[in-house]
Amino acid sequence: MTHLKHWAARRSHGDINAIEALAEGQSSEEVARRTGLPLASVHGVRSFYGLLERGVVRTCTGTACSFARGWGHPGGAEVRCLGRCYEAPCDSTGRGAPIPVTSLVPEPIVLRGVLGSPPGVSALFALPPHDQILSIVESSGLRGRGGAAFPTAAKWRAAAATPSSVRYVVANGDEGDPGSYVDRLLLERDPLAILAGMNACAAAIGATHGIVYIRGEYPDAVAVMEQAIEVARPHLIAGFEVSIHVGAGSYVCGEETALLHAIAGLRAEPSPKPPYPAECGLDGKPTVVQNVETLSIIPWVLSNRRPPETKAFSLSGAVATPGVVEAAFGTTLRTLIEGAGGGARAGRTLKLALVGGPMGTVVPAHAFDTPLTFSAMPGMGHGGIVVMDDTVSARTLAEHLFEFAAAESCGNCTPCRVGTSQLARAPDRAALERLMDTLELGSLCGFGSGVPRPLRDLLAHFADELFAEVP
């Protein structure tokens, strides 16, 4: 992090934050004067985020909503995903219908607080001796559920081993993948489990501050979490305080270093790694950034002391019954689509599924028997699954992905900034593959390097629909 970013991180916990001030309608000049930031930096923040203007009705252009709308552009203000993919198409008016929830396992783990009888607050926050927490989490083999699947205990150990009197735990609720809404479900209906997971992490690494980062598209989750923090406060370890940071609209905020810049009130641009946030994060202090779903199952891991062998998936698109589904790792995509999703809607034939969002993987219908594991399905990501039928052409889906990539690139590195804007202009397969090679090899973060993954899948399975000259 640069000196400016260190400074802004310190200020983000003080009186003024540039993002919040701009969202309140203050002028760039006034924000620059109050924060001491250069005016150019304030203009940069204003131009970066999509939700600074409040009270605007926005139409969702996420993958499920675009599919349901027939891929036409709605016009007016847009948002990439509202986490309401199960009732697509939708806009930001109203609260939306409750999220349908089901389980293909007899004893849910992720959804135990939603489908089952959650433990009492005292039991939920009960901890083993603090020096045992890391070894228990490590023995469970728990890996992050936000997309990277990084071993959870390794991140915690790095933060605990870095000398510092201040450490942070950040719950990453920036669930930006269009087609994903598991985090929204947990934030709104099982927030205490998330806070209990943060509390356990704080006890293990010696953290003093916790921050729950919630997408600006999830206003109900903010209100629910505020109440949950009040309930949880008497049960938190001594000296650990938790606050909420509301996002201002940017997909790349899901990347951990970009998220920390957003908390600091800056443009959410990823930083080169190393150093990693676990060693040098918010304000230069050790910071564990952990996905909401991961944190929510920590209390179960500490109580049961065995691997959590299930995952929650968001199912939407051309299925008869969309919703959040918990299934065991290794369950096939077909079982999820047919067993929980009810298969194709009447009169339609399923063609493919986009798994893991715009940086995920495209699975053609003939490969639906692929098991849902991190190894068998690279790009499974957070587990958002948008199923599409035979009304969709591969070219249409590719154009949707091109547009998303160009719009959501933070612009911090040249390969991604330029490459994503050129994808839709590639005249042939060779040109497209050169662009994808550049993105994969040269991009600063996982956004740029992940953009080609579903496009390569489309080329592998539906090349004739992408370029007419390809047999």
N, C-alpha and C positions, 0 to 999 in steps of 0.2 A: 504493500500500500504506500502511496506517496504521502508526503508531509500533509498535503491538503486533505487527503482522505483520513489520515489520523486525526487532524483537527476537526473535520466534520463529524467523525465518529464520536468524538468527545462532546461536541455541541449537540448531537442528536439526543442526548439524555438531559439536556439543559432546557433553556427557555424557548428556543426557536429551531424549527426544522424547515428547510427550504420547501420540501414537498408539501408539508402541511400548510405552510403559509400561502403558497400558491393556490392550493385547493380551497383556501378560505377567501380567495378573490383578491389578495394583495398584489400590487403591481410588482413587476420584476425589480424595478428600482428600489421600492420599499423593502423587498426581501433582501436585496443585496446590501442595503444600508444596515438592516437589523442583524443579518448574519455575518457581515464582513466578507462574504464570498464575492469574487469578481462578478460583475454583471454578466459577462459571457457565460460563466458557470451557471448562473441562475437561468439565463435563457436556454442553456443546454438542458437543464432539468425540466423546464416548462415544455420544451419540444419533445421530450422523451416519453412522457407518460400519457396514457390514453384516457384516464378517468379523473383528471384534475378538475374538469368542469362538472359540477354536481347538478343533479336534478334533470339530467338529459335522458330521454328514453332512447335506449340503444337496442338494436336488433342483433341477435346472435348470428354470427357467420361461421360458427364452429362446424366441424365435419358432419356431425349428426343432423344439425339444423340445416346445413346446406343440402345434404342428401334429401331431407324431408321436404325442402322447399323446391327441389328440382334444380339446384345449383344456380338459380338466378340471383342476381345481386339485389338486395332489398332497398338499397339507397338510404340516405340519411345517416345518422350516427350508428356506428357498428361496434360490436364487442366480439372478441374471438371465442369466448365460451363463458356461459353463465352457470355451468354445472347443473343444468337442467336438461341434459341430453335425452333423458328418458321420456320427455314430453315434447320433443322437437316437432316443429320449429317454435321458437319462443323469443320473447324480448324481455327487457328489464322491468316491464310493468307487472305489478302483482307479486305475490309471494311464491307462486308456483305450487304444484301439487306435491304431496309428500313423496319422498323417494321410495319406490318399491324395493323391498329387501327380502332375500331368501338365502337359504344355505343348502349346499349339497353335502355337508358333513354333519354328523349327529351332534357334535359338541363344538359350536362356533368358538373361535378364538378372537378374531378381529371384531366380529359382530356380537360378541357375548353380551355387551352392555346394551345392544339394540334389540336383539332377538331373545336373549335369555334374561335371567335375573341377575343384574349386576351386584357385586358385593357392596356392602356398606362403605361409606366414605373412609372410616377408620381402617377397615380391612384393605381397601384399595390402596391406601397410602402407607400401609405397613411395610417396613423394610427389614431385610436381614442386616447383620452387622455391616457397616459401610465398607469395610475392607474386603468383604466377600462379594459385593455386587458385581464388580468387574469380572471375576472368575466365573460367576454364574451366567452372566450374559455371554461370555466367551464360550463356555461349554455348550450353550444352546445353539451355537452356530448362526445366530441371528444376523441377517444381512439387511441393509437398508431397503425399504420398500418404495422409495421415491423414484427409482429408475436405474441408479448406478449399481445397486446390489453390493455396496461396499460393506465389509465386515464391521458391524456396529462396535464391537469391543475394541477393535484396533483404533478407531477414531477416538473413543473415550480414553484409551491408554495414552495416546499421544497428548491429549489435552491435560491429563492428570500429571504426566511426566514433565510438562513444560513449566519451569519456575514462574510463578506469578501469584500475586495476592488477590487478583481479580480474574474470574473466569466466567464465561457466558454459556448458557444453553439456549438455543434458538429452535423453536418448533416451526418447521417449514410448511406452512399451509398455503403456499403459492402453487396450487394445483392447476397449472396452466394448460396441460394437454387437453385439447378439445376431445371430448369423449370420456373424460375422467370426472368422477364426482364422489369417490370414496371418501376423500378428505372432507368434503363438505358434509357428508353424512356424519362422520365422526365428530367434526367440530360442532355440529348442531345438536347431535343426539347422544354423544358420549364424551363430552369435553373433560370430565374429571379424569377419565383414563389417560388422556393426553397429558394433563397436568401432573398426574401421578408418575408417568414416565419421565417427565422433565425433572420432577423431584428426585427420582432415583438416580438419574444422570448427575444431577447437582451433588448428591451425596457421594457418588462414586468419584467425581473429579474435583470436588471442592469448589463448585460454582457459587457465585453470589448473586447473579442476575439471570433471570429467564425472560425471554421475549417470545410471544406467540405472534408469528407473522401470518396475517390472514388476507387473502385476496380481497381487493376492493369490490369484486363482484359478489361477495358473500356477506351482505350486511347483516343478515339474521345470525350468522355465525359469530359476528362481533358481539352482538348483544348477549347471546347465550354464553359466550366465553367470559364476558365481563362478570356475569352472575356466578359462573363456576369458579372464577378466581376468588371471589369473596367467600364461597363455601370452602374452598381448598386452603385458604390462607392459614387457619389454625393448625393444619396438618403438614405444612411445609417444614423442611428442616430449618434449623435456626440460621438466620442470616440470609436466607434465600428469598428474593422477591421476584414476582412475575408481573410483566406488563404486556400490553398488546400493541402491535404496530399494524396499521391497515395499509395494504398496498394501494398503489395508484394506477395500476394497469400496465403491465408489461410481461410478456411471456418469459423473457430471459431471466426474470427475477427468481425463477425456480433454481437457477444455478447458484450454488452457495455463496460464492464471492460477490456475485451480482446482487443477491439478496441483502448481504451485509452493507453494500453501498447504498441500497435503497433505504435501509434502516437509518443510515447516516445522513439521509436527505440528499443524496447525489443521484446522478444517472446510474442506472443499474447495469453497469458494464463489468463483465468478468475481469478478474485479475489473473496474470500468469501464476502458475503454481509449479514448484514450491515458491514461497512457504504456503502451507495449507492452513485453512482457518483453525484447525485444531491446535496449531502452534502459534499462529499470528493472525487473528481474526478481527473482530470488532474492537476498535480502539487499540489495535496491536496486541490484544490479549488472547489467550487460548479460548477458542469458541467452538463448541460442538453444535453443528447444524444438522438436525435430524428431521426426517419426514414425519408427518403427523401419524400415519398408520404405524410406523416403526415404534414411535413413542407410546402409542396406545396399547401395544401388546407387551411392553416391558413389565407391567405389574403381573401379567399372566406368567411370563417367563420366570420372574422372581418367585412366584408362588408355586409353580409346577416343576421348575428346574428340569425342563426337557425342551427339545426343539419345537418351535411353533411351525408345524408343517402344513399350514393353510395360508391362503391369500385371498383378499377381497378383490373382485373384479367389477368394473363398470361395464354394463352391456347395453348397447343402444343400436339404433339403425333399423335394419330391415327385419328384425325379429318380432315375434308376436307379443312377447312380454319382456320389455326391457327393465333394467333395474340393477341394483348392487347384488352380487352373488359371491358368497364365500365358498371356496372349493379347495380341495387338497392339491398341493403341488403335484404335478404329474397327471392331473385330470386333463383329458384332451379338449381342445377347442370345440370339437364337435359336441362333446357331452355338455359343455357349458351352453352352447348355442341351442341345442335341442332339448336338453334336460331342464335348463333353467329359463332359457329364452323362448321356448315353445316352437323353435324352428322358424321357417319362413312364414311370412304372412300369406294369407290365402291367395292362390293364383300366381305366386311369384316363385322364382328359383334363385337360391343364393349363389353369389358369384365369388365374393372375396370378403375378407375382414381386414381392417386396419387395426393392428394391435399395438398399443403403446404410443398412440398419437402421431403427430406429423414427423417425429424423429424415430418412429417405431418400425414395424415390419408389416408387409402386405402378405397375407396368407390366402392363396387361392382355395376354392371350395374343395378341390381334390386333395388338399393337404390339411384339411380340418382335423385329421386324427393326430396331428402333432401335439405332444404333451406340453402343458403350460409350466415350463420351468425356465430358470434364467439361462441354463445351458442349451436346452433344446430350442429355445425361441429367443435368440439375441434380439434386443430391442423391445422386449415385453414391457419394459418400463414400469410405469405405475399401474398397469393393468387395465387401461381403458381400451375397450373393444367396440369398434363401430362396424357393424355387419352391413354389407351392401348386396343388392340383388342384381339381376341381369338387366335392369334399366340403366345401369351405370357403365360408362366406358372408361377404360384405363386412362385415356387422354383427359377426360373430365376430372378424374381424381388427381392426376398429375398436375393439371393446371391449378387445382385447389391447393395442392402442396406447394407449388411454385409461388403462388400469391402469399401464402402464409409465411414462407421462408423469407421472402423479400420484405414483407411488412414488419416482421418481428425480429429481424436481425438488429442487434444493438448498434452495429456500425463501427465497433471498436477496432476490428482488424480488417485489413483490406481484402483478404481472400473471401471472407463471408460477406462483407458489405457489397463488394462488386459481384462476386460469384452468384449470390442469391438473386440479384437483380437481373442477371443474364440467363438464368435457367429457362425461362419461358421463351427466350429468343433463340435457343439452340436450334439450328436448321436441320440437324441430323443426329443420328445416334453417336457418331464419333465426337461431335462437338459437345454433346451433353455429357459424355463420359469424361472428356477432358476437364470440363467444369467440375464434375463431381470429384475427380481425382484431386483437383486443386483445393476444394473445400475440405476434403478428408485430411489432406496432408498439411495444409497451411493454416487452418482456423485455430483461433486461440482457445476456444472452449468447445464443449460437446454439442452446442447448437449447430455450428457450421459443419463439424465433422459428422453430425448425425443426420443432416438434411439428405444426403444421398441414399441412406439405407432403404427407405420405402421406394425410392425411385429406381434403385437397382433391382428391387423385387419386381416392380412393374415391368422393367425391361426383361427380366428373366422369364416372366410368365405371360406377359401380354404385349410383347414387342410389336406385334402386328397392328395393335390398336394405337400405339404411340407414334409410329412412323410407318407410313404406308409402304415405303420401299423395302422395309425389313420383312422377310418372309416369315 
